[in-house]
Amino acid sequence: MQQSDMKKVLLSLLLLFVAILLSAQNKEYEDVVYLKNGSIIYGQIVEQVPGEYIKIKSGERNVFVFRMEEIDKIVVEEKKPPISPRKQRYNSIQIKKKGYEALVGTSFFVSPPYFFGENENPTANGFGVSLTNAYRFSPRFSIGVGIGFERYDEKIKALPVFIDIQYLFVEYPVAPAISLNGGYAFGWSTNESIPERYKTGDEAGISIAPMIGVKFVYHKHASLFLRLGYKLQELSRYDVHYNYPSNSYSVGKYFYNMILVKAEFVY
């Protein structure tokens, strides 16, 4: 290689090195906090107490405080394009890991004619309220027991006792879920047209309801759970036999197919 060519190569390498050095100096860096719930916070740490907590400023106004046990790691990374305050708030929402939680909900159920085929009573519609005490074993899985009150258009009222099993597919503030609810409902009839001697005092029975849904978490201790599913409910039905000079009645229990819509506040 000639001396002139060698000079050109060395000059090119020198220019490349200077360009890389200038590029590195122009880069901006920021603190990045990785939380154990999967959230990532970008910004500048403004206060840190070892073993206790940190404060990180994100954007112009948002300052977040996190306990050290909530943090997976803290690193310094090249600054990325700015994230909107709304996205920052979304990322900062903490997902409950373990512990007890209560669910207060209301539900509506309807049995459309012929939707599930032949039905003993196509108008077995109703509504209910419920209270569930659950334990979250992990961010995705929980089991609870609950009680409620339900009313059906057959003038049957019921007090259900049930088990509720939930599974979340992801650990994010908006999470799709599946669940299974099943138990027994203690029911009684308030139909005044039916003589008391024909009422059994056990007008409800077994129920089971597989559901799908979405959980919206807007605080570690507050979320909204919306579910849609299928409900199989055992209920009594009274048949009137018109016999002159007096009518007679017969009662039988049937399983009714229903569409279930449920909304719950979780805290």
RAPEJO-V826634 format. One line per field, one symbol per residue. phi: phi as a letter, one per 40 degrees, with the letter a starting at -180 (. if undefined). burial: I if it has 16 or more other C-alpha atoms within 10 Angstrom, else O. Layout:
phi->???
burial->???
//
This chain:
phi->.ccccccccccccccccccccccccccbbacbbcccchcbbbibcbaabdgbabbbcbgcbcbbbbccccbcabbbbcccddbcdccccccccccccahcabbbababbabcdgcbgcbcacbccaaababbbbbccadbbababababbbbccfbbabcbabbbbbccbbbdbbcababbaibbcbacbccccddccccgbcbacaaacababbbcbadbaabbbbbabbbbcbcbbbcbcbccbcbbbbabbcbcbcbbbbbcba
burial->OOOOOOOOOOOOOOOOOOOOOOOOOOOOOIIIIIIOIOIIIIIIIOOOOOOOOIIIIIOOOOOIOIOIOOIOOOOOOOOOOOOOOOOIOIIIIIIIOOOOIIIIIIIIIIIIOOOOOOIOIIIIIIIIIIIIIIIIOOIIIIIIIIIIIIIIOIOIIIIIIIIIIIIIOOIIIIIIIIIIIIIIIIIIIOOOOOOOOOIOOIIIIIIIIIIIIIIIIIOOOIIIIIIIIIIIIIIIIIOOOOOOOOOOOOOOOIIIIIIIIIIIIIO
//
